[in-house]
């Protein structure tokens, strides 16, 4: 039952997700992004067709380059890339039905698994500029995006900014590292993205909460932990987690003070049962409650070893129909409530499903 409800809730949340838009005045676009974060490439041409050229393998594909593709062409001609991989760095060209190029994207998906994270409050510095020797005096540096909003309001919070690896030749325009390097086999601790965090404190404004997801979780017996995913979370959005109403901060994690959780860009690995909440753009997004063993009532009837088998069997026989009836009533009421919410949300919002991703246009 919980699995069915979770699927319905997840589907409802996907419709409510807001997207980020990167507007480009020209049809040609060059930028760096992070892997494992969905993006949406705009192409409004009639009968649009896409071609991809990946620099790591120097191969061109049309529309779907993989058997189990994370690339999908949408009905309006735009391109959706789910959880892009670093090896998908390359050129994305959109052509109309007559074969005319109408949009070109040059994208470097930098590996989020190697991201370098620092916190100003801990006195740690970002990566320093370095010089490469690839035939000239190429400068490798971090191109910083603007600071995101504070992840909390009314109380002390944190904000972050993302930095991407860039290479610059003398008198030339800087380029994202792996668009510049292409298939060059170069390993350096400097060729990776960055994230910098600092403390912040802002006043709260009006609240506009669309939907909050509720779910249960249970720690894995084998690993002793569980991964929780914030449904609206993204590396491109301000996000904060709470455990039993106490904020989980990057400062605590980077300093080694947080021992019961491991923060990710939009996820959290937890090692202790607690009520976890995530907030996105200062608004509540989801709450995760520790799963109780009371979901297995039959085990309670066997704990008292002093009961006679006949009494246990009689009590079980009486309890089963009642429990089944209560579960059916609970399921029916919950499903009806969800259907009402879904009907209310979906009917006026048919075109909002793709808003769950970063929109590049």
Secondary structure, DSSP 8 states (H G I E B T S, - for coil): -HHHHHHHHHHHHHHH---EEE--SSSEEEEEEETTS-EEE----TT-EEEEEETTTTEEEES--STT-SEEE-TTS-EEESS--GGG-EEEEEE-TTS-EEEEEEEEEE-GGG-EEEEGGGT------EEE-SSS-EEEEEEE------S-SSS-EEEEEEEEEEEE-TTS--EEHHHHHTT-----TTSS-EEEEEEE------------EEEEE---TTTS-EEEE-TT--TTS-EEEEETTEEE-HHHHHTT---SEEE-SSEEEE-S---EEEEETTEEEEEEEE--GGG-GGGGGGT-TTS-HHHHHHHHHHHHHHHHHHHHHHHHHHHHHHHHHHHHHHHT-GGGGGGGSEEE-
